């Protein structure tokens, strides 16, 4: 595929690694050939880099397969996921899922990404429902607009929540920035 066709969400192979495009831009000055700049995430290592190509360059398309999986448990070293169609269980190193573990509870549904039989990771829903396990007491008289307090979810994630949230309540948390996103229904 031509680099001019790279868009956010596109996956491609380059120098033996698999990348997903996060942002792209095209620039052309005078008589020079256009340049395509892409911000990408390496799907094997998780690192983010910026790459610049000359317009018309080619990269190999990577066809990433996504499977519906259910998170079963984390034994400290590995996370165990189960394919919901075949009931096949897969283990992934817990270190590879460090960020995702902040949002995963037993039974959570996720999408596992795979390339040519190699497990690359999992993708989470945009928001997840978590229970507040512990929270600071609201200070009486603190009525400033948007006042917040610290709270910890059942997964151990520390977040800032509005003063009216109590222990035991279920809240929505964004998986992109780990911030409170509202009360759960």
NORHU-V942447 format. One record per pair of residues at least 4 apart in sequence whose C-alpha atoms are under 6 Angstrom apart, sorted by the first residue. I is the first residue (numbers start at 0). J is the second residue. D is the distance in Angstrom with one decimal. If there is no record, write none. Layout:
I;J;D / I;J;D
This chain:
0;57;5.5 / 0;58;5.6 / 0;59;6.0 / 1;55;5.9 / 1;56;5.8 / 1;57;4.4 / 2;56;5.7 / 2;57;5.6 / 5;9;6.0 / 7;20;4.7 / 7;21;4.8 / 7;22;5.4 / 8;19;5.9 / 8;20;5.3 / 9;19;5.6 / 9;20;5.4 / 10;18;5.5 / 10;19;4.4 / 10;61;5.3 / 11;17;5.8 / 11;18;5.4 / 11;59;5.6 / 11;60;4.4 / 11;61;4.5 / 12;16;5.6 / 12;17;4.7 / 12;59;5.2 / 12;61;5.7 / 17;41;5.9 / 17;42;5.6 / 18;40;5.5 / 18;41;4.6 / 18;42;5.6 / 19;39;5.5 / 19;40;5.4 / 20;39;4.5 / 21;38;5.5 / 21;39;5.3 / 22;37;5.6 / 22;38;5.1 / 23;36;5.8 / 23;37;4.3 / 24;35;5.9 / 24;36;5.3 / 25;34;5.7 / 25;35;4.6 / 26;33;5.6 / 26;34;5.3 / 27;33;4.3 / 33;54;5.1 / 34;52;5.7 / 34;53;4.7 / 34;54;5.2 / 35;51;5.7 / 35;52;5.1 / 35;54;5.9 / 36;50;5.7 / 36;51;4.4 / 37;49;5.7 / 37;50;5.4 / 38;48;5.8 / 38;49;4.3 / 39;47;5.7 / 39;48;5.6 / 40;46;5.7 / 40;47;4.4 / 41;45;5.1 / 41;46;5.4 / 43;119;5.8 / 63;113;5.8 / 63;114;5.1 / 64;112;5.7 / 64;113;5.1 / 65;110;5.8 / 65;111;5.4 / 65;112;4.7 / 66;110;5.3 / 66;111;5.2 / 67;110;4.8 / 68;81;5.3 / 68;82;4.6 / 68;83;5.6 / 68;108;5.8 / 68;109;5.3 / 68;110;5.7 / 69;80;5.5 / 69;81;5.2 / 69;106;5.7 / 69;107;5.6 / 69;108;4.6 / 70;80;4.6 / 70;105;5.8 / 70;106;5.3 / 70;107;5.2 / 71;79;5.6 / 71;80;5.5 / 71;105;5.2 / 71;106;5.6 / 72;78;5.9 / 72;79;5.5 / 72;105;5.8 / 73;77;5.8 / 73;78;4.3 / 76;93;5.5 / 77;90;6.0 / 77;91;5.4 / 77;92;4.5 / 77;93;4.8 / 78;90;5.5 / 78;91;5.2 / 78;93;5.6 / 79;89;5.7 / 79;90;4.6 / 80;88;5.6 / 80;89;5.2 / 81;86;5.7 / 81;87;5.6 / 81;88;4.3 / 82;86;5.0 / 82;87;5.3 / 96;100;6.0 / 101;154;5.8 / 101;156;5.7 / 109;123;5.5 / 110;121;5.4 / 110;122;5.2 / 111;120;5.9 / 111;121;4.2 / 112;119;5.5 / 112;120;5.5 / 112;121;5.6 / 113;117;5.4 / 113;118;4.5 / 113;119;5.4 / 125;173;6.0 / 125;174;5.6 / 126;172;5.4 / 126;173;4.5 / 126;174;5.6 / 127;171;5.5 / 127;172;5.4 / 128;170;5.6 / 128;171;4.6 / 129;169;5.5 / 129;170;5.5 / 130;152;5.5 / 130;153;5.7 / 130;167;5.9 / 130;168;5.6 / 130;169;4.3 / 131;151;5.9 / 131;152;4.4 / 131;166;5.2 / 131;167;5.2 / 131;168;5.6 / 132;151;5.8 / 132;152;5.0 / 132;153;5.1 / 132;166;5.7 / 132;167;6.0 / 133;150;5.7 / 133;151;5.3 / 133;166;5.4 / 134;149;5.9 / 134;150;4.0 / 135;149;5.8 / 137;162;5.6 / 147;159;5.9 / 147;160;5.2 / 147;161;4.4 / 147;162;5.4 / 148;159;5.4 / 148;160;5.5 / 149;158;5.9 / 149;159;4.7 / 150;157;5.7 / 150;158;5.4 / 151;155;5.7 / 151;156;5.4 / 151;157;4.5 / 152;156;5.3 / 169;183;5.4 / 170;181;5.9 / 170;182;4.3 / 170;183;4.7 / 171;180;5.1 / 171;181;5.2 / 171;182;5.7 / 171;183;5.5 / 172;178;5.6 / 172;179;4.7 / 172;180;5.1 / 173;177;5.2 / 173;178;5.4 / 173;180;6.0
